[in-house]
Amino acid sequence: MPINKNLNQAPYFDDYDIEKQFYKVMFKPGFAVQARELTQLQTMLQNQVEQFGDNIFKEGSIVKGCNFTDLDDLEFVKINDGPAGFNPLSYITRTVTDNILGQDVELDYVYELVGGSTGLRATIIQASTGFQTRPPDLHTFYINYLNTGAAATQFQAGEQLTVNLYKFKVGTTTEVLSSVSDVLATDDGYATGISVSAGISTPHVGRSFGIEASPGIVFQKGHFIFASAQRLIVEKYSNSPDAKSVGYTVTETLINSLQDTSLFDNANGSKNENAPGADRLKLIPTLTVLATTAAKADSNFFTLVRYQNGNAIQVRNVSQYNVLGEELARRTYEESGNYILEKFPLQTDDRDGVVKLLVGTGTAYVKGYRVENSAERSFTIDQVATTENIQNQSVSHNYGNW
């Protein structure tokens, strides 16, 4: 599918129409070059790429990279609202380009929580925002504990926490600067730390579940888009995700030179140096989690990982082919039919009057398509609610040849 941005408006005027069957812009001497001609030139080429890509790859498919890693050892700690302007998203461990002695250097910014009474230390992996008045969704840090105390293994309710920032060279433990006590922010004047909330109806600490994706390329909106390394919390307050689906959603943004100074002309020594440049269309794929029912209903959402009962029952971490895949499946079915590579063990589970069929891991080819069960799935079996009596009915038996 193409992008949603309407570029056929000022100041771009991209009125490219595929039905006019124009495939080249033929520039001529003595004629001024129109801005829309330069834009349409890109649109024509992009349309060709999109037609080819749609034939080969399914919308939303991974082309390269984007390997998934389950973060099943995360723990959460809920945080009180804190002072005005406090944003927990500002304290996520990440890689930052920093200027040191006039040079841009990539650094790992590692944010660490330190408990005032327990002495526990924990690295902040991810964060989410909330409000004390809307339990259970308070401000939350998702963390990995670095040590254990003599009397406590988790932060206590109401404990004062301090955020420390450590800066390391990327991929090393070489500290660039000594630890800096952030105390929420360097200029807000607060020195009381963060008060951990016990919540109202839920615990203030516990287990969480997340997923991490490595950098890679995805095919979406007719483009081969770079996806940066990302972390996503799949279940905020449980380490057993159920009925959740993960995939990428793409944000479309137009960027000008005021928003990104690298778009000013960099032709050093020319009269046009530092002049404003053309705008750019920016496509940013973001790892997103939806309820499985919502993911199935959204035709624009391509599920890459699906969770049920705490397990990833479907993982699409390799390229998913479109028309090419259909042709390969057709030939496989014609040559080999349906067959099973690894059996799917079946068993039933009857709890509280609900009967479920549990289907274990297995692999098969159905109609030429690979069907893989990565983890145990459960299906509810409808109970027999009514019976019917049939009298004087003939029943035949076919015993075959004897």
C-alpha angles and dihedrals in degrees: 000000000000127000119282097224113110105227094171092094139076127335097013105040094191099173096164111157119190091205090066087064096222111159104166137036107222108205117203133202114255094027123104116243112242121220090229090055091058091046093046090051089062092044092054092052092043090052090056091049090048094051091051094044094049090054094052107032135040115241108270095017123146112247099180137356120345092131112182127227123186114231096207096151097065121124128196133219120191118224132208117243091262126190123340112286096022110149118180091200088073091068103058116128107248147143115270134183106230131182111238119177091340095310129105109237128180110234135181108234105206115190116200132192118216121194115226096210105022096041089222119153126204137176115234107232101171140348142203134197129238145134135259088231092059107057135214089026102071126146102293137193119202107210150172114223114231098194142010127232128225093250104019138047096179135040114275125239111267093012116149112243129195124204115223123190122213123186120206134175107259112276095006140084092231105127114221096193132015116259112288119207102229096190090196094303136359095240108032096090095229118132102167097094124221122313113222113224124221089205124221108265102004134057119269092227134033147115127316136184128223142163131223125205125198121223116282149130125279128186109231136143089008093299135103097233129194113235116200124218108284142179124211132187107226097179116020100196104019136055092213109077114200131185092359128135127197128204143131126280119194125224117205117211135170111220125197132190092265090060095042117027091198086078092070111103109275096193096132113212096015126113090243095057112137092008115145112269135209120292121255133223107228122199116192120186111208125193107243136184122211135174107267092241091054092045091053091049093050108082091192095056117087112198115223099172126022123192130203128170091352095308134103100240094175127033122176100185095145132061115293109212124214121196090356089054091050091053092049090048092050092054093045091052094047092050101038110012119206117335143159123236097181122016122245106227113217130207137156130235121200114192128158091349094305116118117205131185112223115207115196130210119299147134130231142157115235119183086345095303122118111243114192130178106203094183140005114297127198128211124188113236115215111240121238104256103169139031133207129207119214118187131198091013117158114229119194129198128206110204095174124221121342 
